[in-house]
Amino acid sequence: MNKGITRVSIVTAAPEILDDKDMDALTVRALAARLDVQREAWLGEAATRVKEAAHLHDEGDRRFAAHLDG
């Protein structure tokens, strides 16, 4: 059953891995396996999140510049 990649699923899966093994075992590959997702899907999702964060950062910069100019 694919649990999917969500903040909650990651926060839930990470301690499970730590309980089962140790800190060195907590990797993207281990999280992807625990969440039953392909590593490539994980990386694609991560890339999407980075793009979203960059967009928000750019929007914040634009608003701040407009505030200074206003």
C-alpha positions in Angstrom: 0.0 0.0 0.0 1.5 3.3 -1.1 1.4 5.8 1.8 2.6 8.6 -0.4 4.9 11.5 0.3 3.5 13.9 2.8 5.0 15.8 5.7 3.0 13.6 8.1 4.1 10.4 6.4 7.8 11.4 6.5 7.6 12.5 10.2 6.0 9.2 11.0 8.3 7.0 9.0 11.6 8.6 10.1 11.3 7.6 13.8 10.2 4.1 12.8 13.5 3.7 10.8 15.5 5.1 13.8 13.7 2.7 16.2 14.4 -0.3 13.9 18.0 0.6 13.1 20.1 3.7 13.8 20.8 7.2 12.7 23.0 6.1 9.7 20.0 4.1 8.4 17.9 7.2 8.0 18.4 7.9 4.3 16.2 9.1 1.4 16.3 5.5 0.1 15.1 4.1 3.5 12.3 6.6 3.7 11.2 5.9 0.2 11.2 2.2 0.9 9.2 2.7 4.2 6.7 4.9 2.4 6.5 2.5 -0.5 7.4 5.0 -3.2 10.0 4.9 -5.9 13.1 6.8 -5.2 12.6 8.7 -8.4 9.2 9.8 -7.3 10.6 11.0 -4.0 13.3 13.1 -5.9 10.6 14.5 -8.2 8.5 15.5 -5.3 11.5 17.1 -3.6 12.3 19.0 -6.7 8.7 20.3 -6.8 8.9 21.4 -3.2 12.2 23.2 -3.9 10.6 25.0 -6.9 7.6 26.0 -4.8 9.9 27.4 -2.1 12.0 29.3 -4.7 8.8 30.8 -6.1 7.6 31.9 -2.6 11.1 33.4 -2.0 11.0 35.3 -5.3 7.5 36.6 -4.5 8.6 37.7 -1.1 11.5 39.6 -2.7 9.2 41.3 -5.1 6.8 42.3 -2.3 9.6 43.6 -0.2 11.1 45.6 -3.1 7.6 47.1 -3.8 7.3 48.0 -0.2 10.6 49.8 -0.2 9.7 51.6 -3.5 6.2 52.5 -2.2 
